[in-house]
């Protein structure tokens, strides 16, 4: 990468925004996974309690 180019600020900003967006998506997916696993566990326990 040529750091003396006139558009280097744009390139670095684009990389930074991309990293932030991908990181945000990863966090969102992990949170959703945790929530859905907890819900599945709760539903499984509820099903077992209703049908021994």
N, C-alpha and C positions, 0 to 999 in steps of 0.2 A: 504494500500500500504506500502510495506517495503522500507523505505527510506535508509536503510543501504545496500541494494542489489547493486551488482557490476554494474548492467545495468540501474540504476535509471536515469542516464543522457539520455540514449536512450529513455526511457519511457517518460520522461518529454519533450524531444525534439519532440517526436511523437505527444504528446498531443498539444504542441504549434503549430506545423505545421498544425494539423487538425483544430484547432480553427481558424488559419489564413485563411486556405483554405475555410472553411465554411463561415466565415465572408466575404471573397472576393466574394463568390458565391451569398450571400445574397445581397451585394451591387450591383453586376452586374444585378441581377434580378430586383431590385428596380429601377435602372437606366433605364433598358430596358422597364419596365412597364411605367415609366414616359414618355419616348420617344414615345411609342406606343399610350398612351392615348392622348398626344398632337397631334400626327398625325391623330388619329381618330377624334378628335375634329375639326381639320383643314379640313379634308375631309368632315365631316358632314356639316360644314359651307359652304364649296364650293358647295356641292350638293344642299343645300337649296337655294343658290344664283342662281344656274343654273335652278332650277325647282321650281319657286315660287308657 
